[in-house]
């Protein structure tokens, strides 16, 4: 199943759009993942990933039989869903939930890995999905993780990365919902940190235009209502290249 789609006139690397959730391409994938979650209630689909996963699939432009990795899978439905699309899927987490072992199959394998020291061979994946994971690392480890993700990609392979984006990375952020309220204990990115930590990795070239613009006065209440947090998500598609240059050249 090829997943090449152009989503309107939006920049290909961009922040989450709630309106896009109603587009046919997004709804098709969301509905199928929801169906898998209903059949397998120990798997989950976080609200923000209802945008992040379809966005990443659209940008990945994969053909059947592609070799892909879900880096930091947790108990997400995504690795299982990728396997239903005809891809050869590997997935890992630092502390892999025990329930994931039962979903292992000929085309889907799970391991425990450390994102800053992966055991995969060089250049084995057509695409690597790293969806809302990188913000959970200490900032000192981000460049090492990015280098590892680059290393395991084939030349020309794509890194599909999303992360939490807020107006100020140092601000105290709280999750608020009818069920509970708590202080966020991971550090989100703001635009300057996004550029400094993620868009300056040698041999990873941003694929297409990047539009990080956010109207925070509108976005914070909309996202708080959507998933309980005031921050949004941003999607970045990067290609492994042979050139050593900062990604600012593409922005």
QUIFEN-V493061 format. One record per residue. SS is DSSP state (~ for helix, > for strand, _ for the rest). Layout:
# QUIFEN-V493061
ss: (SS;SS)
This chain:
# QUIFEN-V493061
ss: (_;_;_;_;_;_;_;_;_;_;_;_;>;>;>;_;_;~;~;~;~;~;_;~;~;~;~;~;~;~;~;~;~;~;~;~;~;~;~;_;_;_;_;>;_;_;_;_;~;~;~;~;~;~;~;~;~;~;~;~;_;_;_;_;_;_;>;>;>;>;>;_;_;_;_;>;_;~;~;~;~;~;~;~;_;_;_;>;>;>;>;>;>;_;_;_;_;~;~;~;~;~;~;_;>;_;_;>;>;>;>;>;_;>;_;_;>;_;_;_;_;_;_;_;>;>;>;>;>;>;>;_;_;~;~;~;_;_;~;~;~;~;~;~;~;~;~;~;~;~;~;~;>;>;>;>;>;>;>;>;>;>;>;>;>;_;_;_;_;_;_;_;_;>;>;>;_;_;_;_;>;>;>;_;_;_;_;_;>;_;~;~;~;~;~;~;~;~;_;_;_;_;_;>;>;>;_;_;_;>;>;_;_;_;_;~;~;~;~;~;~;~;~;~;~;~;~;_;_;_;_;>;>;>;>;>;>;>;>;>;_;_;_;_;_;_;~;~;~;~;_)
